[in-house]
Amino acid sequence: MRDTLVEQRRNALLLSTDRARVDFDAVLAMLHRSHWGGSVTRDILERAVENSITVGVYSDRTQLGFARVVTDLTTYAYLTDVIVAESARGQGIGSWMVEAIIAHPDLQGLRRIALLTRDAQALYAKFGFTTDMPVSTYMERRGAGVQPASARS
């Protein structure tokens, strides 16, 4: 992916889209404690980082936050894996990462930025995300390991 490097400082913290800074062990530990990332392996995370815009927040070399955007850099982006270390929550790091993603120079003019969230609607609503959908029919094709709820019974 040939995305633009973005770096910002807030006091002693650094926000960076530099993939070389990602601490895979720290991100895996955060994801494994989440309700959605428990099955992510290092190989999956490495491939995901390689093929996404990533945002990390660091205190010195310690990774405090992580987010990534799956995108074609032209029309569409999917915001995912927004997570902050438990010890750093409540400091605005999640909001800072979303703010930086919305302002990222390679994500301007997209038709849509999508995301899924179970419990953070209030965070994303501050940035203009909504559950009010335009008139259309949502469809998806699920992977071989995912079955619809009706087939699981």
N, C-alpha and C positions, 0 to 999 in steps of 0.2 A: 504494500500500500504506500502510495506517495502522498502522504498528507503533510500539511504545514506544521512545523514544530511550534508549539505555543508554550511559553513559560511565564508564570506570574508569581509574585511574592506577596505574601501578607504576613508582616512581622517576620517571625522565624520560619514560617512555612513556605514551601515551594510547591506550586502546582505545575505539572509538566506532562506533556504528551509524548515525551521521549520514551519509547519502548525499552531502551537499554537500562532505564532506571527501575523497571518493574521488579519488585522482590517477589518472585513466584511463590516462595514458601509462605511469606506473610499473606499474600492474596489468597492462596489456597486455604490457609488457616481461617481467614475471614469467611470465605465462601462456604467452607465445611460447617461453620457455625450458623449459617443462614438456613432459611426454610427452602431455598431453591437450589443451592449450590453444593449440596452434600455429596453428589456423585461425580463432581468435576475432578478429573485426574490432572496431573501435571501436563501430560501430553495434550490433552484437550485444551487446557488453559494456554499453553504455549502456542498452539495453532490458532486459537481465538485471538490472542494478542497480536500475533503476526498479521492477521487479516482484519483487524479492526483499528479504529482510532481509539487509543487508550488515554485515560487521564488518571494520573496518580497525584496524591498529595503526600509530601514528605516533610518530616522534621529531621534535619540532617540526613541521614541515610535510612531512617526508619519510615516505612510506608504506613501512612495513617488512613488513606482512602484510595479507592479504585473505582473506575467506571469505564465502560467501553461502549463504542458506537459501531454497529455493523452498518455499512453504507456503501453506495456506489459513488459517493462524492458528487453526485449530479442531481438525483431526483428523490432519493429516499434514504432514511436513516432509522435504525432501530436502536434505542437506548436500552442498555442492559447492564446487569452486574454492578449497579451502583451500591457500594458498600463502604462503611466506615468502621474502623477498629473500635471495639467496645469502649476502650479507654479514651478515645478521642471524640465520642459522640457528644452532641450538644454544643459544639463549637462552630457550627455553620459550614463544616467541611463538605457535607453532602450537597448543600445549596450552592457552594462555591463551584463544585465540580459540574453541576447541572448548568449553572450560569456560564461557565467557560465553554461547555459543549454548545449551548445555544448560540454563543458569540463566536464559535470557532470559524475562521475564515473559509474553510472548505465546506461548511455546512450551511452557508447562506444561499437563499433562493431555492431550497428544496421544496418539493410539493408537500412532503409530510415527514414528520419525525414521530415515530410510534414508540410505545412502551407498554409493558404489562406490569401491574403492581397489585399486590394483595392488600397492602397496608400503608402505603405512602401517598395516597391521592392528594392529601393536603400539601405535601412538598411540591409535587409536580404541578398542581393547579396554580401555584404562585408564578409559574413560568409559562402559563397559557395552555397547558395540557388540559384536556376535557374528556369526559365520558360521553358528551353529546356527539353522536356520530352522524356524518352526512348520510343521506339516503343512498344506500348501496347494500349489497349482501356480502357479509364477511364470509370468506371461505379459507380453509387451510388444508394442507396435506400433511398428515402426521407421519413421523418415522415408524419403522417396523416395530419398535418396542413400546409404542404409545397406543393404547386402545381407548376409544371413547368410553365414557362412564357406563353407557348402556350395555356395552359388551363385557364389562368386568363382573357383572353380577352372576 
